[in-house]
Amino acid sequence: MFSGAEVSLYPMSGNVVGIIRDAVKTLDPYRGRLGIETEIKR
């Protein structure tokens, strides 16, 4: 079975990169069970 989810982050701060990196880092314990992709849209 396959399940999918998409998470979007829209930080309202000057520290956009740091906030996004911290959010992605919280998924580290699950990397063995998840396919994690990041994309920057401008």
DRENPA-3360 file (N, C-alpha, C; in nm, 2 decimals, always signed):
BEGIN
1 = MFSGAEVS = +0.08/-0.12/+0.00/+0.00/+0.00/+0.00/+0.09/+0.12/+0.00 ~ +0.04/+0.23/-0.07/+0.12/+0.35/-0.07/+0.03/+0.46/-0.02 ~ +0.08/+0.55/+0.06/+0.01/+0.67/+0.11/+0.10/+0.79/+0.08 ~ +0.04/+0.90/+0.05/+0.12/+1.02/+0.02/+0.07/+1.14/+0.10 ~ +0.16/+1.23/+0.12/+0.12/+1.36/+0.19/+0.22/+1.46/+0.14 ~ +0.17/+1.58/+0.13/+0.25/+1.70/+0.09/+0.24/+1.80/+0.20 ~ +0.35/+1.86/+0.24/+0.36/+1.96/+0.34/+0.42/+2.09/+0.28 ~ +0.35/+2.20/+0.29/+0.41/+2.33/+0.24/+0.44/+2.42/+0.36;
9 = LYPMSGNV = +0.55/+2.49/+0.35/+0.59/+2.58/+0.46/+0.60/+2.72/+0.40 ~ +0.54/+2.81/+0.46/+0.55/+2.95/+0.42/+0.60/+3.04/+0.54 ~ +0.72/+3.03/+0.58/+0.77/+3.11/+0.69/+0.75/+3.26/+0.67 ~ +0.70/+3.32/+0.77/+0.69/+3.47/+0.77/+0.80/+3.53/+0.85 ~ +0.92/+3.51/+0.82/+1.03/+3.55/+0.90/+1.15/+3.58/+0.80 ~ +1.25/+3.65/+0.85/+1.37/+3.67/+0.77/+1.46/+3.54/+0.77 ~ +1.43/+3.45/+0.86/+1.51/+3.33/+0.87/+1.45/+3.21/+0.80 ~ +1.41/+3.23/+0.67/+1.33/+3.13/+0.60/+1.41/+3.00/+0.58;
17 = VGIIRDAV = +1.54/+3.01/+0.54/+1.62/+2.89/+0.52/+1.63/+2.81/+0.65 ~ +1.66/+2.88/+0.76/+1.68/+2.81/+0.89/+1.55/+2.74/+0.94 ~ +1.44/+2.81/+0.92/+1.31/+2.75/+0.96/+1.28/+2.62/+0.87 ~ +1.30/+2.63/+0.74/+1.27/+2.52/+0.66/+1.37/+2.40/+0.69 ~ +1.49/+2.43/+0.71/+1.59/+2.32/+0.74/+1.55/+2.26/+0.88 ~ +1.51/+2.33/+0.97/+1.47/+2.28/+1.10/+1.35/+2.19/+1.09 ~ +1.25/+2.23/+1.00/+1.13/+2.15/+0.98/+1.16/+2.02/+0.91 ~ +1.25/+2.02/+0.81/+1.29/+1.90/+0.74/+1.37/+1.81/+0.84;
25 = KTLDPYRG = +1.45/+1.87/+0.92/+1.53/+1.79/+1.02/+1.45/+1.71/+1.11 ~ +1.33/+1.76/+1.15/+1.24/+1.69/+1.24/+1.19/+1.55/+1.18 ~ +1.21/+1.54/+1.05/+1.17/+1.41/+0.99/+1.28/+1.31/+0.98 ~ +1.40/+1.34/+1.03/+1.51/+1.25/+1.03/+1.49/+1.12/+1.09 ~ +1.42/+1.10/+1.20/+1.40/+0.97/+1.26/+1.31/+0.88/+1.17 ~ +1.24/+0.94/+1.07/+1.15/+0.86/+0.98/+1.21/+0.84/+0.84 ~ +1.33/+0.88/+0.82/+1.38/+0.88/+0.68/+1.39/+0.74/+0.62 ~ +1.41/+0.64/+0.71/+1.41/+0.50/+0.66/+1.28/+0.45/+0.61;
33 = RLGIETEI = +1.17/+0.51/+0.65/+1.04/+0.47/+0.61/+0.97/+0.57/+0.52 ~ +1.03/+0.68/+0.50/+0.97/+0.79/+0.42/+1.05/+0.82/+0.30 ~ +0.99/+0.86/+0.19/+1.06/+0.92/+0.08/+1.04/+1.07/+0.09 ~ +1.15/+1.14/+0.12/+1.14/+1.28/+0.15/+1.21/+1.36/+0.03 ~ +1.13/+1.45/-0.02/+1.18/+1.54/-0.13/+1.16/+1.68/-0.09 ~ +1.25/+1.77/-0.13/+1.24/+1.91/-0.10/+1.25/+1.98/-0.23 ~ +1.17/+2.09/-0.25/+1.17/+2.17/-0.37/+1.15/+2.31/-0.33 ~ +1.22/+2.40/-0.39/+1.20/+2.55/-0.37/+1.13/+2.60/-0.49;
41 = KR = +1.02/+2.66/-0.47/+0.94/+2.73/-0.57/+0.95/+2.88/-0.55 ~ +0.98/+2.95/-0.66/+0.99/+3.09/-0.65/+0.90/+3.16/-0.74;
% end
